[in-house]
Amino acid sequence: MPKLYARRRLSILAALTGLMASAALVNSPSASAALPTPVSAATARGYLAQLTVATENRTGYSRDLFPLWITISGTCNTRETVLKRDGTNVVTDSACAATSGSWYSPYDGATWTAASDLDIDHLVPLAEAWDSGASKWTTAQRQGFANDLTRPQLIAVTDNVNQAKGDQDPATWVPSRSAYVCTYVRAWVQVKYYYNLSVDTAEKSALTNYLAGC
């Protein structure tokens, strides 16, 4: 979309004019997103071995079958709650909308100061969940999955990156920032295991290979 391309050009210009400051901010531990810590690589390997391998089926899928974003506390919905959790010095208005703050996207290493530049990624995408078992769930169960703040399932990331990921699994997409790949696949397996979701053959092969290097 034009807005996204324009934003990226501005981002590049900002990086060129303030490289030293940007590098310091990006590398700052305080800027890291606060995704709930996934299980260890060893535990993830054990979980992966127990997941059912099955062919995926998207028949009947609609994003509307996964209600979001729900109210979490007061005027704050799930998106706003994740933005507050994952950001640094986040200020919100009376409607819980973030008016200022800083967000570090661990998928690509970018830092943003406007909440509109962030998407809340479902680490295991809603369509992927549908394909691998959620089609059999109740609406309440799908709502719980779509708004899960307990498992490592929701994370604030650069909007363009989230859109590029789409509904892909780790056989075709992992974060471009290699330092985060292990965290990502550990989280992926944990979420699939918790929700008793299946994996397809290519997905399991990719997860096995990534976890072997973690």
Backbone as a chain_set.jsonl record, in Angstrom:
{"seq": "MPKLYARRRLSILAALTGLMASAALVNSPSASAALPTPVSAATARGYLAQLTVATENRTGYSRDLFPLWITISGTCNTRETVLKRDGTNVVTDSACAATSGSWYSPYDGATWTAASDLDIDHLVPLAEAWDSGASKWTTAQRQGFANDLTRPQLIAVTDNVNQAKGDQDPATWVPSRSAYVCTYVRAWVQVKYYYNLSVDTAEKSALTNYLAGC", "coords": {"N": [[0.843, -1.179, 0.0], [0.45, 2.35, -0.619], [0.9, 4.002, 1.652], [2.507, 2.433, 3.307], [4.828, 2.025, 1.777], [5.729, 4.645, 1.56], [6.229, 5.175, 4.213], [8.321, 3.43, 4.693], [10.346, 4.563, 3.112], [10.771, 6.953, 4.454], [11.665, 5.906, 6.83], [14.122, 4.794, 6.085], [15.548, 7.092, 5.388], [15.661, 8.322, 7.868], [17.209, 6.511, 9.243], [19.643, 6.736, 7.911], [20.401, 9.333, 8.524], [20.627, 9.304, 11.22], [22.287, 7.211, 12.216], [24.004, 6.258, 14.291], [22.583, 6.815, 16.655], [20.264, 5.352, 16.173], [21.25, 2.735, 16.058], [22.071, 2.366, 18.677], [19.632, 2.467, 20.008], [18.218, 0.311, 18.873], [19.72, -1.848, 19.725], [19.403, -1.814, 22.403], [18.694, -3.489, 25.397], [16.45, -2.803, 26.882], [14.617, -2.182, 25.023], [13.507, -4.45, 24.025], [10.92, -6.653, 22.935], [8.256, -7.945, 24.976], [7.483, -10.704, 24.807], [5.911, -13.55, 26.219], [8.148, -15.798, 27.744], [9.259, -18.44, 25.759], [9.164, -22.102, 25.888], [12.089, -24.133, 26.549], [14.604, -25.088, 24.071], [15.074, -27.821, 24.175], [12.758, -28.785, 25.438], [10.916, -27.939, 23.536], [11.671, -29.543, 21.382], [10.906, -31.997, 22.378], [8.14, -31.602, 22.594], [7.517, -31.214, 19.883], [7.959, -33.741, 18.82], [5.729, -35.032, 19.696], [3.59, -33.951, 18.357], [0.847, -34.294, 16.129], [1.168, -35.297, 12.774], [-0.228, -34.044, 9.91], [-2.162, -33.469, 6.921], [-2.924, -30.181, 5.876], [-6.017, -28.325, 5.967], [-7.956, -25.885, 4.643], [-10.615, -25.409, 4.242], [-13.588, -23.59, 4.588], [-12.557, -21.556, 6.15], [-12.553, -18.402, 7.823], [-11.481, -15.259, 8.877], [-13.159, -13.931, 10.588], [-14.198, -15.854, 12.207], [-12.637, -16.013, 14.393], [-12.908, -14.241, 17.027], [-11.745, -10.967, 17.694], [-10.472, -7.726, 18.601], [-10.602, -8.461, 22.028], [-11.97, -7.037, 25.093], [-9.648, -6.528, 27.643], [-8.896, -5.295, 30.079], [-10.475, -2.72, 31.829], [-10.631, -0.044, 29.636], [-9.0, -1.179, 27.809], [-8.177, -3.153, 25.05], [-7.115, -6.296, 23.532], [-5.095, -5.768, 21.588], [-4.183, -3.221, 22.419], [-3.27, -3.838, 24.953], [-1.096, -5.547, 24.407], [0.541, -3.754, 23.027], [1.189, -1.972, 25.109], [2.529, -3.732, 26.805], [4.717, -4.591, 25.236], [6.078, -2.319, 24.547], [8.242, 0.558, 25.263], [8.225, 3.054, 27.718], [5.511, 3.707, 27.227], [2.723, 5.715, 26.654], [-0.677, 6.178, 27.26], [-4.01, 7.188, 26.232], [-7.288, 8.135, 27.557], [-8.86, 6.233, 26.388], [-7.266, 4.103, 26.169], [-5.598, 4.036, 23.995], [-2.391, 4.073, 22.529], [-0.414, 6.882, 22.774], [2.167, 7.729, 22.699], [5.553, 6.426, 22.768], [7.997, 3.75, 22.498], [8.81, 1.144, 20.315], [10.328, -1.944, 19.785], [10.867, -4.105, 17.169], [11.312, -7.433, 17.166], [11.454, -9.202, 15.053], [12.613, -8.01, 12.811], [14.394, -6.125, 13.744], [13.801, -3.421, 13.781], [12.962, -0.159, 15.086], [10.233, 1.653, 16.343], [8.25, 4.638, 16.798], [5.631, 5.216, 16.706], [2.483, 3.905, 17.328], [0.896, 3.112, 15.238], [2.564, 2.02, 13.392], [2.911, -0.565, 14.07], [1.891, -3.961, 13.978], [-0.053, -6.436, 15.654], [1.162, -9.476, 15.844], [-0.121, -12.713, 15.316], [1.585, -15.28, 16.352], [1.465, -18.062, 15.691], [-0.407, -18.147, 12.985], [-3.886, -17.239, 12.515], [-5.218, -18.48, 10.355], [-3.509, -20.635, 9.928], [-3.857, -22.0, 12.314], [-6.536, -22.736, 12.011], [-6.301, -24.466, 9.811], [-4.971, -26.565, 11.016], [-6.466, -27.701, 13.027], [-8.165, -25.939, 14.49], [-10.549, -25.57, 13.203], [-12.356, -27.257, 14.224], [-12.988, -26.302, 16.676], [-14.935, -24.509, 19.189], [-16.522, -21.27, 18.952], [-15.85, -19.773, 21.188], [-13.483, -21.023, 22.004], [-11.843, -20.411, 19.82], [-11.78, -17.653, 20.082], [-10.374, -17.422, 22.474], [-7.859, -18.359, 21.668], [-7.159, -16.443, 19.751], [-6.735, -14.233, 21.29], [-4.787, -14.744, 23.154], [-2.826, -14.075, 25.825], [-1.177, -15.369, 27.518], [0.309, -17.615, 26.589], [3.226, -17.682, 24.334], [2.195, -16.131, 21.983], [1.222, -13.737, 20.947], [2.58, -10.744, 19.634], [4.066, -7.543, 19.27], [5.011, -6.215, 16.223], [6.808, -4.902, 13.331], [4.577, -3.547, 10.991], [4.642, -4.006, 8.157], [6.253, -6.257, 8.012], [4.769, -8.187, 9.364], [2.63, -8.363, 7.608], [3.898, -9.349, 5.372], [4.622, -11.849, 6.285], [2.107, -13.049, 6.61], [0.029, -15.877, 6.466], [1.929, -17.831, 6.696], [3.839, -20.769, 7.592], [6.734, -22.012, 9.494], [8.08, -23.44, 7.488], [8.213, -21.905, 5.274], [8.584, -19.316, 6.166], [10.421, -17.453, 8.484], [11.55, -15.157, 11.044], [13.526, -12.456, 9.723], [15.63, -11.547, 11.196], [18.163, -13.235, 12.402], [18.934, -13.838, 15.012], [16.612, -14.131, 16.395], [15.293, -16.343, 15.561], [15.393, -18.865, 16.861], [13.936, -18.354, 19.232], [11.484, -17.818, 18.07], [10.719, -20.278, 16.774], [10.666, -22.005, 18.952], [8.576, -20.859, 20.391], [6.512, -21.205, 18.53], [6.201, -24.024, 18.437], [5.508, -24.493, 21.101], [3.005, -23.193, 21.298], [1.495, -24.623, 19.394], [1.573, -27.152, 20.561], [0.305, -26.732, 23.047], [-2.292, -26.106, 22.237], [-2.989, -28.39, 20.947], [-2.609, -28.671, 18.164], [-2.042, -29.749, 14.821], [0.849, -30.493, 12.701], [2.15, -30.008, 9.4], [4.014, -32.026, 7.016], [6.233, -30.641, 5.813], [6.415, -28.437, 7.5], [7.017, -29.66, 9.99], [9.532, -30.727, 9.375], [11.036, -28.394, 8.888], [10.868, -27.13, 11.406], [12.149, -29.055, 12.979], [14.746, -28.922, 11.956], [15.484, -26.242, 12.514], [15.29, -26.218, 15.33], [17.268, -27.996, 15.986], [19.526, -26.513, 15.809], [19.36, -24.781, 17.888]], "CA": [[0.0, 0.0, 0.0], [1.278, 3.548, -0.713], [1.288, 4.495, 2.967], [3.577, 1.61, 3.83], [6.052, 2.295, 1.039], [6.187, 5.98, 1.937], [6.782, 5.081, 5.558], [9.613, 2.774, 4.642], [11.334, 5.512, 2.594], [11.091, 7.864, 5.544], [12.451, 5.154, 7.808], [15.488, 4.662, 5.57], [16.189, 8.395, 5.515], [15.941, 8.552, 9.286], [18.325, 5.646, 9.634], [20.878, 7.267, 7.339], [20.777, 10.582, 9.17], [20.88, 9.109, 12.651], [22.693, 5.813, 12.309], [24.564, 5.913, 15.599], [21.508, 6.818, 17.65], [19.363, 4.24, 15.875], [21.901, 1.486, 16.444], [22.059, 2.266, 20.135], [18.275, 2.157, 20.442], [17.856, -1.026, 18.431], [20.455, -2.85, 20.49], [19.139, -1.652, 23.821], [17.877, -4.567, 25.961], [15.186, -2.284, 27.392], [13.696, -2.01, 23.913], [13.065, -5.753, 23.554], [9.515, -6.991, 23.145], [8.071, -8.777, 26.161], [6.774, -11.949, 24.547], [6.121, -14.541, 27.284], [9.299, -16.641, 27.409], [8.868, -19.778, 25.285], [9.835, -23.254, 26.482], [13.46, -24.334, 26.073], [14.726, -25.838, 22.818], [14.941, -29.247, 24.487], [11.334, -29.033, 25.661], [10.245, -27.773, 22.236], [11.933, -30.751, 20.58], [10.047, -33.042, 22.934], [6.766, -31.303, 22.186], [7.384, -31.418, 18.445], [7.89, -35.181, 18.568], [4.397, -35.51, 20.069], [2.545, -33.342, 17.54], [0.309, -35.089, 15.029], [1.5, -34.838, 11.426], [-1.439, -34.179, 9.091], [-2.327, -32.532, 5.813], [-3.734, -29.038, 6.282], [-7.27, -28.142, 5.23], [-8.456, -24.535, 4.92], [-12.031, -25.316, 3.876], [-14.483, -22.919, 5.523], [-11.873, -20.559, 6.992], [-12.799, -16.968, 7.79], [-10.884, -14.588, 10.036], [-14.243, -13.536, 11.487], [-14.491, -16.974, 13.115], [-11.74, -15.832, 15.536], [-13.228, -12.894, 17.511], [-10.694, -10.131, 18.262], [-9.732, -7.841, 19.845], [-11.56, -8.407, 23.126], [-11.577, -6.2, 26.227], [-8.815, -7.233, 28.617], [-9.021, -4.614, 31.371], [-10.922, -1.344, 31.669], [-10.898, 0.306, 28.237], [-7.911, -1.749, 27.009], [-8.405, -4.422, 24.381], [-5.92, -7.142, 23.429], [-4.039, -5.057, 20.86], [-3.639, -2.146, 23.26], [-2.546, -4.478, 26.053], [0.193, -6.01, 23.884], [1.359, -2.565, 22.747], [1.718, -1.487, 26.393], [3.465, -4.747, 27.305], [5.907, -4.741, 24.405], [6.741, -1.043, 24.303], [9.02, 1.241, 26.294], [7.694, 4.395, 28.019], [4.25, 3.856, 26.503], [1.713, 6.586, 27.258], [-1.981, 5.927, 26.644], [-5.061, 8.145, 26.578], [-8.377, 7.566, 28.362], [-9.424, 5.092, 25.657], [-6.182, 3.122, 26.191], [-4.815, 4.107, 22.765], [-1.024, 4.533, 22.779], [-0.155, 8.191, 22.17], [3.619, 7.84, 22.522], [6.314, 5.285, 23.253], [8.981, 3.194, 21.567], [8.603, -0.298, 20.148], [11.371, -2.663, 19.047], [10.319, -5.288, 16.5], [12.386, -8.43, 17.175], [11.503, -9.951, 13.796], [13.469, -7.346, 11.828], [15.333, -5.216, 14.389], [13.412, -2.019, 13.597], [12.364, 0.513, 16.228], [9.184, 2.585, 15.922], [7.75, 5.52, 17.851], [4.19, 5.406, 16.487], [1.795, 2.619, 17.447], [0.311, 2.774, 13.945], [3.569, 1.278, 12.613], [2.984, -1.915, 14.609], [0.806, -4.932, 13.974], [0.071, -7.492, 16.662], [1.245, -10.733, 15.105], [-0.431, -14.02, 15.891], [2.774, -16.034, 15.981], [0.814, -19.094, 14.88], [-1.498, -17.387, 12.374], [-5.247, -17.763, 12.678], [-5.508, -19.422, 9.264], [-2.704, -21.833, 10.193], [-4.542, -22.724, 13.389], [-7.722, -23.346, 11.4], [-5.833, -25.58, 8.98], [-4.376, -27.648, 11.794], [-7.318, -28.212, 14.1], [-9.104, -24.98, 15.084], [-11.849, -25.645, 12.518], [-13.235, -28.108, 15.055], [-13.207, -25.632, 17.951], [-16.066, -23.601, 19.361], [-16.162, -19.862, 18.778], [-15.188, -19.338, 22.427], [-12.112, -21.525, 21.97], [-11.096, -19.629, 18.834], [-11.571, -16.335, 20.68], [-9.285, -17.565, 23.437], [-6.611, -18.49, 20.909], [-6.868, -15.187, 19.058], [-6.439, -13.19, 22.274], [-4.012, -15.422, 24.205], [-1.708, -13.304, 26.363], [-0.42, -16.226, 28.431], [1.294, -18.313, 25.77], [3.991, -16.778, 23.469], [1.389, -16.169, 20.754], [0.962, -12.385, 20.452], [3.758, -9.897, 19.751], [4.037, -6.331, 18.454], [6.096, -6.22, 15.238], [6.641, -4.001, 12.193], [3.372, -3.946, 10.253], [4.987, -4.565, 6.85], [6.816, -7.593, 8.216], [3.65, -9.064, 9.685], [1.841, -8.564, 6.395], [4.685, -10.221, 4.489], [4.521, -13.2, 6.855], [0.784, -13.576, 6.298], [-0.35, -17.095, 7.183], [2.964, -18.833, 6.441], [4.449, -21.476, 8.718], [8.197, -21.93, 9.416], [8.643, -24.076, 6.289], [8.395, -20.863, 4.255], [8.856, -17.991, 6.74], [10.872, -17.2, 9.856], [12.032, -13.776, 11.103], [14.775, -12.17, 9.011], [16.668, -11.348, 12.209], [18.527, -14.615, 12.735], [19.048, -13.997, 16.462], [15.3, -14.376, 16.985], [14.668, -17.527, 14.961], [15.211, -19.911, 17.876], [12.808, -17.95, 20.073], [10.272, -17.931, 17.254], [10.302, -21.667, 16.563], [10.306, -22.556, 20.262], [7.234, -20.358, 20.686], [5.589, -21.844, 17.591], [5.944, -25.39, 18.882], [4.783, -24.44, 22.373], [1.603, -22.844, 21.041], [0.844, -25.756, 18.719], [1.442, -28.249, 21.529], [-0.699, -26.369, 24.045], [-3.617, -26.143, 21.622], [-3.155, -29.691, 20.293], [-2.704, -28.45, 16.729], [-1.157, -30.619, 14.051], [1.845, -29.891, 11.808], [2.288, -30.768, 8.156], [5.341, -32.643, 6.877], [7.262, -29.62, 5.565], [6.491, -27.639, 8.721], [7.752, -30.414, 10.997], [10.918, -30.823, 8.939], [11.672, -27.097, 9.12], [10.986, -26.939, 12.852], [13.183, -29.976, 13.452], [16.057, -28.391, 11.554], [15.78, -25.021, 13.277], [15.494, -26.537, 16.749], [18.55, -28.703, 16.122], [20.571, -25.51, 15.922], [19.097, -23.876, 19.016]], "C": [[0.891, 1.247, 0.0], [1.761, 4.048, 0.63], [2.492, 3.746, 3.492], [4.884, 1.881, 3.111], [6.613, 3.665, 1.398], [6.838, 5.955, 3.3], [8.167, 4.454, 5.532], [10.696, 3.707, 4.104], [11.745, 6.486, 3.682], [11.959, 7.181, 6.586], [13.907, 5.037, 7.37], [16.234, 5.974, 5.707], [16.562, 8.676, 6.963], [17.126, 7.728, 9.745], [19.65, 6.193, 9.128], [21.348, 8.515, 8.065], [21.081, 10.416, 10.653], [21.329, 7.71, 12.964], [23.171, 5.43, 13.695], [23.472, 5.836, 16.654], [20.571, 5.656, 17.434], [19.958, 2.922, 16.32], [21.862, 1.297, 17.941], [20.683, 1.874, 20.632], [17.884, 0.739, 20.093], [18.5, -2.091, 19.301], [20.185, -2.787, 21.988], [18.256, -2.775, 24.346], [16.515, -4.072, 26.424], [14.152, -2.121, 26.289], [13.113, -3.327, 23.425], [11.59, -5.981, 23.858], [9.38, -8.009, 24.268], [7.194, -9.987, 25.881], [6.974, -12.898, 25.723], [7.21, -15.531, 26.858], [8.856, -18.028, 26.964], [9.601, -20.872, 26.055], [11.237, -23.372, 25.891], [13.46, -25.123, 24.76], [14.537, -27.331, 23.065], [13.477, -29.62, 24.698], [10.566, -28.933, 24.349], [10.471, -28.996, 21.35], [11.072, -31.91, 21.068], [8.595, -32.849, 22.543], [6.554, -31.618, 20.713], [7.23, -32.896, 18.108], [6.497, -35.745, 18.854], [3.272, -34.939, 19.193], [2.119, -34.268, 16.398], [0.719, -34.466, 13.695], [0.284, -35.104, 10.536], [-1.434, -33.151, 7.972], [-3.253, -31.407, 6.246], [-4.967, -28.892, 5.386], [-7.872, -26.797, 5.612], [-9.937, -24.357, 4.592], [-12.84, -24.631, 4.972], [-13.845, -21.824, 6.35], [-12.374, -19.148, 6.746], [-12.186, -16.371, 9.04], [-11.949, -14.199, 11.057], [-14.629, -14.639, 12.465], [-13.605, -16.942, 14.36], [-11.971, -14.419, 16.087], [-12.032, -12.194, 18.151], [-11.047, -8.687, 17.94], [-10.719, -7.681, 20.983], [-11.049, -7.475, 24.224], [-10.809, -7.038, 27.237], [-8.966, -6.626, 30.004], [-9.431, -3.17, 31.141], [-11.306, -1.053, 30.23], [-9.884, -0.332, 27.289], [-8.296, -3.084, 26.373], [-7.082, -5.171, 24.211], [-4.787, -6.422, 22.708], [-3.377, -4.003, 21.743], [-2.829, -2.706, 24.426], [-1.17, -4.952, 25.596], [1.103, -4.824, 23.575], [1.958, -2.003, 24.033], [2.772, -2.443, 26.933], [4.789, -4.719, 26.544], [6.669, -3.441, 24.182], [7.537, -0.535, 25.491], [8.464, 2.647, 26.459], [6.4, 4.677, 27.251], [3.274, 4.71, 27.308], [0.406, 6.343, 26.516], [-2.984, 6.991, 27.068], [-6.182, 7.439, 27.333], [-9.037, 6.368, 27.706], [-8.409, 3.953, 25.532], [-5.39, 3.076, 24.874], [-3.436, 4.68, 23.077], [-0.783, 5.845, 22.038], [1.332, 8.449, 21.978], [4.282, 6.611, 23.116], [7.317, 4.848, 22.216], [8.793, 1.686, 21.527], [9.71, -0.886, 19.28], [10.767, -3.932, 18.472], [11.408, -6.357, 16.389], [12.478, -9.249, 15.894], [12.528, -9.36, 12.829], [14.447, -6.349, 12.428], [15.004, -3.75, 14.219], [12.798, -1.466, 14.878], [11.402, 1.579, 15.72], [8.728, 3.427, 17.098], [6.28, 5.874, 17.649], [3.52, 4.039, 16.507], [1.199, 2.17, 16.114], [1.279, 2.011, 13.046], [3.679, -0.181, 13.054], [1.72, -2.703, 14.32], [1.014, -5.854, 15.17], [0.021, -8.809, 15.907], [0.726, -11.886, 15.935], [0.715, -14.917, 15.435], [2.388, -17.279, 15.19], [-0.418, -18.432, 14.285], [-2.861, -18.054, 12.543], [-5.586, -18.777, 11.591], [-4.746, -20.725, 9.454], [-3.342, -22.673, 11.293], [-5.779, -23.437, 12.855], [-7.33, -24.595, 10.625], [-5.447, -26.804, 9.8], [-5.178, -28.052, 13.021], [-8.376, -27.263, 14.626], [-10.452, -24.957, 14.39], [-12.858, -26.448, 13.336], [-13.562, -27.452, 16.39], [-14.528, -24.878, 17.97], [-15.589, -22.171, 19.122], [-15.427, -19.344, 20.007], [-13.737, -19.81, 22.461], [-11.259, -20.739, 20.967], [-10.844, -18.209, 19.34], [-10.419, -16.377, 21.679], [-7.925, -17.634, 22.761], [-6.2, -17.151, 20.306], [-6.453, -14.067, 20.001], [-5.572, -13.712, 23.419], [-2.79, -14.604, 24.608], [-0.81, -14.135, 27.271], [0.661, -17.008, 27.712], [2.059, -17.292, 24.909], [3.385, -16.713, 22.072], [1.169, -14.793, 20.142], [2.17, -11.497, 20.675], [3.639, -8.714, 18.798], [5.256, -6.305, 17.532], [5.795, -5.211, 14.123], [5.494, -4.468, 11.31], [3.693, -4.58, 8.901], [5.486, -6.007, 6.968], [5.703, -8.587, 8.521], [2.822, -9.371, 8.446], [2.575, -9.461, 5.403], [4.64, -11.668, 4.976], [3.185, -13.832, 6.488], [0.456, -14.796, 7.141], [0.683, -18.201, 7.003], [3.452, -19.509, 7.723], [5.972, -21.475, 8.528], [8.842, -22.669, 8.243], [8.939, -23.028, 5.219], [8.701, -19.483, 4.826], [9.319, -18.119, 8.184], [11.389, -15.769, 9.88], [13.371, -13.597, 10.385], [15.934, -11.942, 9.978], [17.012, -12.716, 12.803], [18.604, -14.861, 14.239], [17.713, -14.336, 17.118], [14.655, -15.667, 16.498], [14.429, -18.621, 15.994], [14.033, -19.598, 18.797], [11.495, -18.18, 19.339], [9.814, -19.378, 17.115], [9.977, -22.365, 17.876], [8.886, -22.133, 20.631], [6.196, -21.047, 19.807], [5.21, -23.248, 18.072], [5.158, -25.394, 20.186], [3.302, -24.157, 22.157], [0.873, -24.007, 20.378], [0.616, -26.916, 19.692], [0.322, -27.946, 22.529], [-2.106, -26.522, 23.48], [-3.886, -27.432, 20.848], [-3.406, -29.532, 18.791], [-1.696, -29.337, 16.012], [-0.103, -29.804, 13.296], [1.83, -30.681, 10.503], [3.742, -31.23, 8.006], [6.445, -31.607, 6.704], [7.49, -28.758, 6.799], [7.305, -28.368, 9.79], [9.228, -30.523, 10.637], [11.668, -29.525, 9.215], [11.88, -26.847, 10.609], [12.086, -27.818, 13.442], [14.575, -29.436, 13.143], [16.429, -27.138, 12.336], [16.096, -25.346, 14.73], [16.799, -27.282, 16.977], [19.711, -27.74, 16.293], [20.388, -24.559, 17.089], [19.852, -24.312, 20.285]], "O": [[1.985, 1.209, 0.564], [2.909, 4.476, 0.753], [3.402, 4.349, 4.061], [5.937, 1.961, 3.744], [7.826, 3.83, 1.527], [7.853, 6.611, 3.535], [9.071, 4.883, 6.25], [11.835, 3.664, 4.571], [12.924, 6.811, 3.82], [12.867, 7.787, 7.153], [14.819, 5.166, 8.187], [17.403, 5.992, 6.092], [17.638, 9.2, 7.249], [17.948, 8.189, 10.538], [20.662, 6.127, 9.825], [22.55, 8.738, 8.21], [21.712, 11.275, 11.268], [20.807, 7.08, 13.885], [22.783, 4.385, 14.219], [23.439, 4.9, 17.453], [20.124, 5.032, 18.396], [19.263, 2.084, 16.893], [21.642, 0.187, 18.425], [20.551, 1.062, 21.548], [17.29, 0.035, 20.91], [17.889, -3.122, 19.58], [20.685, -3.615, 22.75], [17.174, -3.004, 23.806], [15.534, -4.813, 26.373], [12.965, -1.944, 26.561], [12.302, -3.329, 22.499], [11.08, -5.56, 24.896], [10.27, -8.831, 24.488], [6.262, -10.266, 26.635], [8.102, -13.045, 26.193], [7.187, -16.039, 25.737], [8.156, -18.722, 27.703], [10.55, -20.593, 26.789], [11.531, -22.779, 24.853], [12.461, -25.739, 24.387], [13.915, -28.024, 22.26], [13.011, -30.644, 24.198], [9.675, -29.739, 24.079], [9.559, -29.432, 20.648], [10.572, -32.704, 20.271], [7.901, -33.806, 22.202], [5.545, -32.213, 20.334], [6.461, -33.26, 17.218], [6.123, -36.793, 18.329], [2.131, -35.393, 19.278], [2.951, -34.938, 15.785], [0.626, -33.252, 13.513], [-0.177, -36.239, 10.422], [-0.79, -32.106, 8.065], [-4.26, -31.653, 6.911], [-4.96, -29.279, 4.218], [-8.254, -26.586, 6.763], [-10.45, -23.24, 4.665], [-12.791, -25.03, 6.135], [-14.52, -21.214, 7.178], [-12.593, -18.746, 5.603], [-12.348, -16.907, 10.137], [-11.672, -14.145, 12.255], [-15.318, -14.377, 13.45], [-13.79, -17.742, 15.276], [-11.295, -13.484, 15.658], [-11.383, -12.747, 19.038], [-11.872, -8.456, 17.056], [-11.602, -6.828, 20.903], [-9.861, -7.16, 24.284], [-11.252, -8.115, 27.638], [-9.142, -7.345, 30.988], [-8.807, -2.467, 30.347], [-12.18, -1.708, 29.663], [-9.905, -0.055, 26.089], [-8.689, -4.023, 27.065], [-6.045, -4.72, 24.698], [-3.643, -6.457, 23.162], [-2.151, -3.913, 21.8], [-1.827, -2.12, 24.836], [-0.185, -4.779, 26.314], [2.305, -4.883, 23.832], [3.121, -1.597, 24.042], [3.796, -2.007, 27.46], [5.858, -4.814, 27.148], [7.791, -3.463, 23.677], [7.511, -1.116, 26.576], [8.253, 3.356, 25.476], [6.225, 5.76, 26.693], [3.034, 4.457, 28.488], [0.383, 6.306, 25.286], [-2.837, 7.618, 28.118], [-6.043, 6.275, 27.707], [-9.697, 5.574, 28.376], [-8.672, 2.954, 24.862], [-4.593, 2.16, 24.67], [-3.324, 5.664, 23.808], [-0.932, 5.911, 20.818], [1.714, 9.301, 21.176], [3.665, 5.854, 23.866], [7.475, 5.491, 21.178], [8.636, 1.035, 22.56], [9.992, -0.393, 18.188], [10.214, -4.748, 19.21], [12.336, -6.203, 15.595], [13.482, -9.926, 15.67], [13.222, -10.089, 12.12], [15.257, -5.776, 11.699], [15.854, -2.902, 14.489], [12.192, -2.201, 15.657], [11.715, 2.317, 14.786], [8.803, 2.998, 18.249], [5.747, 6.737, 18.346], [3.935, 3.125, 15.794], [1.018, 0.974, 15.889], [0.864, 1.421, 12.048], [4.452, -0.947, 12.479], [0.612, -2.173, 14.407], [2.139, -6.026, 15.639], [-1.025, -9.207, 15.396], [1.078, -12.032, 17.105], [0.8, -15.271, 14.259], [2.942, -17.519, 14.117], [-1.384, -18.177, 15.004], [-2.963, -19.272, 12.693], [-6.176, -19.819, 11.875], [-5.275, -21.801, 9.175], [-3.366, -23.902, 11.215], [-6.041, -24.59, 13.196], [-7.951, -25.649, 10.767], [-5.579, -27.938, 9.34], [-4.646, -28.669, 13.944], [-9.39, -27.714, 15.159], [-11.407, -24.388, 14.92], [-14.068, -26.32, 13.149], [-14.345, -28.002, 17.163], [-15.152, -24.64, 16.936], [-14.387, -21.905, 19.094], [-14.484, -18.563, 19.882], [-12.856, -19.071, 22.901], [-10.095, -20.439, 21.235], [-9.798, -17.628, 19.052], [-9.589, -15.469, 21.719], [-6.957, -17.035, 23.231], [-5.028, -16.777, 20.347], [-5.884, -13.066, 19.566], [-5.619, -13.179, 24.528], [-1.842, -14.459, 23.836], [0.216, -13.643, 27.743], [1.802, -17.062, 28.17], [1.605, -16.157, 24.761], [3.982, -17.179, 21.101], [0.951, -14.688, 18.935], [2.736, -11.482, 21.768], [3.174, -8.856, 17.667], [6.395, -6.366, 17.996], [4.668, -4.731, 13.994], [5.434, -5.635, 10.922], [3.085, -5.585, 8.533], [5.179, -6.857, 6.133], [5.697, -9.701, 7.996], [2.367, -10.499, 8.256], [1.952, -10.239, 4.68], [4.621, -12.6, 4.171], [3.126, -14.999, 6.103], [0.582, -14.771, 8.365], [0.357, -19.38, 7.14], [3.473, -18.902, 8.794], [6.457, -20.99, 7.506], [10.046, -22.533, 8.029], [9.802, -23.228, 4.365], [9.041, -18.568, 4.076], [8.694, -18.801, 8.997], [11.647, -15.208, 8.815], [14.235, -14.472, 10.432], [17.094, -12.125, 9.61], [16.255, -13.274, 13.597], [18.362, -15.98, 14.692], [17.681, -14.779, 18.266], [13.585, -16.043, 16.975], [13.365, -19.241, 15.999], [13.228, -20.477, 19.105], [10.524, -18.674, 19.912], [8.636, -19.673, 17.32], [9.101, -23.229, 17.912], [8.094, -22.939, 21.119], [5.126, -21.427, 20.283], [4.032, -23.604, 18.105], [4.246, -26.203, 20.362], [2.446, -24.804, 22.76], [-0.249, -24.337, 20.764], [-0.42, -27.58, 19.643], [-0.509, -28.807, 22.818], [-3.006, -27.009, 24.164], [-4.905, -27.546, 20.168], [-4.292, -30.171, 18.224], [-0.626, -29.635, 16.543], [-0.165, -28.575, 13.261], [1.534, -31.876, 10.497], [4.598, -30.848, 8.804], [7.478, -31.683, 7.37], [8.624, -28.391, 7.107], [8.178, -27.773, 10.423], [10.086, -30.42, 11.514], [12.793, -29.544, 9.713], [12.951, -26.401, 11.023], [12.855, -27.378, 14.296], [15.472, -29.492, 13.984], [17.571, -26.995, 12.772], [17.052, -24.816, 15.297], [17.373, -27.201, 18.063], [20.751, -28.095, 16.848], [21.176, -23.629, 17.262], [19.742, -23.66, 21.323]]}, "num_chains": 1, "name": "protein.A"}
